[in-house]
C-alpha cells in the first residue's frame, strides 16, 4: 500500500442504513401512543374543569335568582312578565349562564334595546348570525370534540358558534309521564327538583357539536316562541338538550344511553344527535346536580344511565354507577 494512501471513514452500507431507519421507526411507534395518551389526558382534564365551571355557574345563578335558567325562555322573570318588566332576556340555559362564567359582556350584547315591551334577546340576531353569535365561548368547547373547529365556529352556517355540552331537558324543561315536552321553563330548584339526589342526577353532559350529516351547531339555538309545538326547533340537532323526546325514539329511556366516540361523527347512521356523546375513550364526563364531575363508563347499562337522567324517578342506581 502506498504511503500516500489515506484511510477514509467507512460509509454506511445500505443494510445498516435500513436498520437505523427501522429502529427510528420503532421508537416513533412507541412514542406516538404515549404522546397521544398524554394529550388526551390533558384534554380530558380541561373538559372536566369546564364542566365543573358550568356546574358552579348553574349553582351561582340559582343562588342569585332562586331558580335555574330554563331550557328555553326568559330569565329570571317568566315570559308573561316581560311585557311590563323589561328585565329579562330570552334564550337557552347556556346563554343565561354566560354572566356566571365571566361572559357578562357577551350576554349583554345579545339584548335588543330597540323594543318597547321589554328587553329580550333579538331573534333576528339569532336568524342572521350577527356579531354575538360569532363569539366562541371556550368554556363551552371540549378540546377532544372531533366535530368542533379550533375557532369554535361552524364551517357552514355563517360562522355560528358551536359548543360541546348539552343540558338535561328533564331538569331545565317540563315533561309529561312519557317524557314528552310540555314546556321549556322547568323553573328547577336546588335541591327540591332533585328528589333522587343532586349527586345522582345529571345536569350537563358532553355532546358533539355536530353529529350526523345534517348536524347543526347546538349552542345558541332556542324556540323563538317557547312553545312545545314549535316543531321547527324541537329536534335535538337544533338545541343543546338531551333526554328530550322531541329528538326522536332514541332520546329517552334506557335506549338513550350516551354514545362513546361515535365514528365517523359525520355519518347520520353512526352519530345519533338525539343522544349525548363523548369523545373520550374512558367514557363520558358529566356534571351532576351538586356541581361535581363524574365519568360514566362506556359499559354502563342504559338502565343506570337513564336513572341518572331522571331527577325524580325514584330510580335505584345500578352497581355500575
C-alpha positions as CSV (number, residue, x, y, z in Angstrom):
1,X,0.0,0.0,0.0
2,X,1.4,3.4,-0.9
3,X,2.5,5.6,1.9
4,X,0.3,8.3,0.4
5,X,-2.9,6.3,0.7
6,X,-5.3,7.8,3.3
7,X,-7.5,5.8,5.5
8,X,-11.0,7.1,4.8
9,X,-14.1,6.8,7.1
10,X,-16.1,3.7,6.2
11,X,-19.5,4.6,4.9
12,X,-22.8,3.0,6.0
13,X,-23.9,0.1,4.0
14,X,-27.4,0.0,2.7
15,X,-28.4,-2.7,5.2
16,X,-27.0,-0.7,8.1
17,X,-28.9,2.4,6.9
18,X,-32.1,0.4,6.7
19,X,-31.6,-1.0,10.2
20,X,-31.1,2.6,11.6
21,X,-34.3,3.7,9.8
22,X,-36.2,0.7,11.2
23,X,-35.0,1.5,14.8
24,X,-36.1,5.1,14.4
25,X,-39.5,3.9,13.1
26,X,-39.9,1.6,16.1
27,X,-39.1,4.4,18.6
28,X,-41.5,6.7,16.9
29,X,-44.2,4.0,17.0
30,X,-43.6,3.6,20.7
31,X,-43.6,7.3,21.5
32,X,-46.7,8.3,19.5
33,X,-49.2,6.4,21.6
34,X,-47.7,7.8,24.8
35,X,-47.9,11.3,23.3
36,X,-51.5,10.8,22.2
37,X,-52.4,9.4,25.6
38,X,-50.8,12.4,27.4
39,X,-52.7,14.8,25.1
40,X,-56.0,13.1,25.7
41,X,-55.4,13.1,29.5
42,X,-54.8,16.9,29.3
43,X,-57.8,17.4,27.1
44,X,-59.9,15.3,29.4
45,X,-58.8,17.3,32.4
46,X,-59.6,20.5,30.6
47,X,-63.1,19.2,29.7
48,X,-63.7,18.2,33.3
49,X,-62.7,21.6,34.6
50,X,-65.0,23.3,32.1
51,X,-68.0,21.1,33.2
52,X,-67.1,22.0,36.8
53,X,-67.2,25.7,35.9
54,X,-70.6,25.3,34.2
55,X,-72.0,23.4,37.2
56,X,-70.8,26.1,39.6
57,X,-72.3,28.8,37.3
58,X,-75.6,27.0,37.5
59,X,-75.5,27.0,41.3
60,X,-74.5,30.7,41.3
61,X,-77.4,31.5,39.0
62,X,-79.7,29.6,41.4
63,X,-78.3,31.5,44.4
64,X,-78.9,34.8,42.6
65,X,-82.3,34.1,41.1
66,X,-83.7,31.3,43.3
67,X,-84.2,29.0,40.3
68,X,-82.2,27.5,37.5
69,X,-82.4,29.0,34.0
70,X,-84.9,27.5,31.5
71,X,-84.2,25.1,28.7
72,X,-85.5,28.0,26.7
73,X,-87.2,31.2,27.8
74,X,-86.8,34.4,29.8
75,X,-84.7,34.6,32.9
76,X,-85.2,35.3,35.7
77,X,-88.7,36.6,35.1
78,X,-91.1,34.3,33.2
79,X,-92.3,35.1,29.7
80,X,-95.6,36.7,30.9
81,X,-93.7,39.3,32.9
82,X,-91.5,40.7,30.1
83,X,-94.2,42.9,28.6
84,X,-94.1,45.1,31.6
85,X,-90.9,44.2,33.3
86,X,-88.3,44.6,30.7
87,X,-85.7,43.0,32.9
88,X,-85.1,39.6,31.3
89,X,-83.6,38.1,28.2
90,X,-84.8,35.1,26.2
91,X,-82.5,32.2,25.4
92,X,-81.5,28.7,26.5
93,X,-79.7,27.9,29.8
94,X,-76.2,28.1,28.3
95,X,-77.0,31.7,27.2
96,X,-78.3,32.6,30.7
97,X,-75.2,31.2,32.4
98,X,-72.9,33.5,30.5
99,X,-72.7,36.1,33.2
100,X,-71.7,33.4,35.7
101,X,-68.7,32.2,33.6
102,X,-67.3,35.7,33.2
103,X,-69.0,36.4,29.9
104,X,-71.4,39.1,31.1
105,X,-70.3,41.5,28.3
106,X,-71.3,38.9,25.7
107,X,-74.5,38.2,27.5
108,X,-75.5,41.9,27.4
109,X,-74.6,42.2,23.8
110,X,-77.5,39.9,22.9
111,X,-80.1,42.3,24.3
112,X,-82.3,44.1,21.8
113,X,-82.8,47.5,23.4
114,X,-84.9,48.8,20.4
115,X,-88.1,47.1,21.6
116,X,-90.5,48.9,24.0
117,X,-92.3,45.9,25.5
118,X,-89.2,44.7,27.4
119,X,-85.6,43.9,26.9
120,X,-85.0,40.5,25.4
121,X,-82.7,38.7,23.0
122,X,-83.2,39.7,19.5
123,X,-84.5,36.8,17.4
124,X,-83.3,38.4,14.2
125,X,-79.8,38.3,15.7
126,X,-80.3,34.5,16.0
127,X,-81.5,34.1,12.5
128,X,-78.9,36.4,10.9
129,X,-75.9,35.0,12.9
130,X,-74.6,38.5,13.6
131,X,-71.8,39.5,15.9
132,X,-72.9,37.9,19.2
133,X,-73.4,34.5,17.5
134,X,-69.8,34.6,16.1
135,X,-68.2,34.9,19.6
136,X,-66.9,31.4,20.6
137,X,-67.0,30.6,24.3
138,X,-64.0,28.5,25.3
139,X,-65.7,27.2,28.4
140,X,-68.3,25.5,26.2
141,X,-65.7,23.8,23.9
142,X,-64.2,20.4,24.8
143,X,-60.8,20.2,23.2
144,X,-61.3,16.5,22.5
145,X,-64.5,17.0,20.5
146,X,-63.6,16.0,16.9
147,X,-66.6,17.8,15.4
148,X,-65.7,21.3,16.6
149,X,-63.2,23.5,14.9
150,X,-60.4,25.3,16.9
151,X,-62.2,28.5,16.0
152,X,-65.4,27.4,17.7
153,X,-67.4,28.5,14.7
154,X,-69.5,26.4,12.4
155,X,-67.8,25.9,8.9
156,X,-71.1,26.1,7.0
157,X,-73.8,28.1,8.8
158,X,-72.4,31.6,8.6
159,X,-69.8,31.1,11.3
160,X,-72.4,30.4,14.1
161,X,-70.9,29.4,17.5
162,X,-70.6,25.7,18.4
163,X,-70.5,24.0,21.8
164,X,-69.6,20.6,23.1
165,X,-72.0,20.4,26.1
166,X,-75.8,19.9,26.4
167,X,-78.3,20.3,29.3
168,X,-80.6,17.6,30.7
169,X,-84.1,18.6,29.5
170,X,-85.7,16.7,32.3
171,X,-84.2,19.3,34.7
172,X,-84.4,22.5,32.7
173,X,-87.8,21.9,30.9
174,X,-91.0,20.2,31.8
175,X,-92.4,16.8,30.5
176,X,-95.3,14.5,31.0
177,X,-95.2,11.0,32.3
178,X,-94.0,9.8,28.8
179,X,-91.2,12.4,28.8
180,X,-92.8,14.4,26.0
181,X,-92.1,18.1,26.4
182,X,-94.9,20.2,28.0
183,X,-92.9,23.4,28.4
184,X,-89.4,24.8,28.2
185,X,-89.2,26.5,31.6
186,X,-88.9,24.0,34.3
187,X,-88.0,26.6,37.0
188,X,-85.8,24.0,38.6
189,X,-84.8,24.5,42.2
190,X,-81.9,23.0,44.2
191,X,-82.5,20.6,46.0
192,X,-86.3,20.3,45.7
193,X,-86.3,19.4,42.0
194,X,-83.7,16.7,42.5
195,X,-85.8,14.3,44.6
196,X,-83.5,11.4,43.6
197,X,-80.5,13.4,44.9
198,X,-78.3,16.1,43.3
199,X,-75.3,13.8,43.3
200,X,-77.4,11.2,41.4
201,X,-78.9,13.4,38.7
202,X,-77.0,14.6,35.6
203,X,-77.2,18.4,35.0
204,X,-74.9,18.7,31.9
205,X,-73.3,16.2,29.6
206,X,-70.9,16.1,26.7
207,X,-72.4,16.1,23.2
208,X,-70.7,16.5,19.9
209,X,-71.1,20.0,18.5
210,X,-72.0,18.4,15.2
211,X,-73.4,14.9,14.9
212,X,-74.6,13.3,11.7
213,X,-74.6,14.6,8.1
214,X,-77.3,17.1,9.0
215,X,-75.8,18.1,12.3
216,X,-76.2,21.8,13.2
217,X,-74.5,24.0,15.8
218,X,-76.1,23.4,19.1
219,X,-75.1,26.2,21.3
220,X,-77.4,29.2,21.0
221,X,-80.5,27.8,19.3
222,X,-83.8,28.1,21.1
223,X,-87.5,28.1,20.2
224,X,-88.4,31.7,19.5
225,X,-92.0,31.3,20.8
226,X,-91.1,29.0,23.7
227,X,-94.0,26.7,22.7
228,X,-93.5,22.9,22.7
229,X,-95.5,22.9,19.5
230,X,-92.7,24.8,17.7
231,X,-91.7,21.8,15.7
232,X,-89.0,23.6,13.8
233,X,-87.0,23.9,16.9
234,X,-87.9,20.7,18.7
235,X,-85.3,18.4,17.3
236,X,-82.1,17.8,19.3
237,X,-79.9,18.7,16.5
238,X,-81.1,22.3,16.8
239,X,-80.8,22.6,20.6
240,X,-78.2,21.8,23.3
241,X,-80.5,19.3,25.0
242,X,-80.6,15.6,25.7
243,X,-83.2,13.4,27.4
244,X,-85.8,15.2,25.2
245,X,-88.5,13.2,23.5
246,X,-88.8,15.7,20.6
247,X,-85.4,14.5,19.4
248,X,-86.7,11.0,18.3
249,X,-87.2,7.5,19.5
250,X,-83.6,7.2,20.9
251,X,-83.8,10.3,23.0
252,X,-85.5,9.0,26.2
253,X,-85.5,5.8,28.2
254,X,-82.8,3.1,28.5
255,X,-82.2,3.3,24.8
256,X,-80.9,6.9,25.1
257,X,-77.6,5.9,26.7
258,X,-74.8,8.1,25.5
259,X,-72.6,7.2,22.6
260,X,-68.9,6.6,23.2
261,X,-66.7,8.0,20.4
262,X,-69.2,7.7,17.5
263,X,-67.0,7.5,14.4
264,X,-67.4,8.8,11.8
265,X,-69.3,11.6,13.6
266,X,-70.4,13.0,10.2
267,X,-72.5,9.9,9.4
268,X,-76.1,10.1,10.3
269,X,-76.4,6.4,10.7
270,X,-73.4,6.4,13.1
271,X,-73.7,9.5,15.2
272,X,-77.1,10.0,16.8
273,X,-77.8,13.7,17.6
274,X,-80.7,12.7,19.9
275,X,-78.2,11.3,22.4
276,X,-75.3,12.6,24.5
277,X,-72.0,11.7,23.0
278,X,-68.4,11.6,24.3
279,X,-65.1,11.8,22.5
280,X,-63.2,10.3,25.4
281,X,-62.2,6.6,25.2
282,X,-62.5,6.3,29.0
283,X,-66.2,7.3,29.0
284,X,-68.4,10.3,29.1
285,X,-67.9,13.1,31.6
286,X,-71.0,14.7,33.2
287,X,-71.7,17.5,35.6
288,X,-74.1,16.4,38.4
289,X,-76.7,18.4,40.2
290,X,-74.3,19.1,43.0
291,X,-71.8,20.5,40.5
292,X,-69.5,17.5,40.9
293,X,-68.0,16.0,37.7
294,X,-68.2,12.3,37.2
295,X,-67.0,9.9,34.4
296,X,-69.5,7.4,33.1
297,X,-68.1,4.1,31.8
298,X,-68.9,3.1,28.2
299,X,-70.0,-0.2,29.8
300,X,-72.7,1.4,31.9
301,X,-76.1,0.0,31.3
302,X,-78.9,2.0,29.7
303,X,-81.0,1.5,32.8
304,X,-78.4,3.1,35.1
305,X,-77.8,5.9,32.7
306,X,-81.5,6.8,32.5
307,X,-81.8,6.6,36.2
308,X,-79.1,9.3,36.4
309,X,-81.1,11.4,33.9
310,X,-84.4,11.5,35.8
311,X,-84.3,13.9,38.7
312,X,-87.4,12.4,40.4
313,X,-87.9,9.0,39.0
314,X,-87.4,7.1,42.3
315,X,-84.8,5.1,40.5
316,X,-82.3,2.8,42.1
317,X,-78.8,3.2,40.7
318,X,-77.2,0.0,39.4
319,X,-73.9,-1.4,40.6
320,X,-72.3,0.0,37.5
321,X,-72.8,3.6,38.8
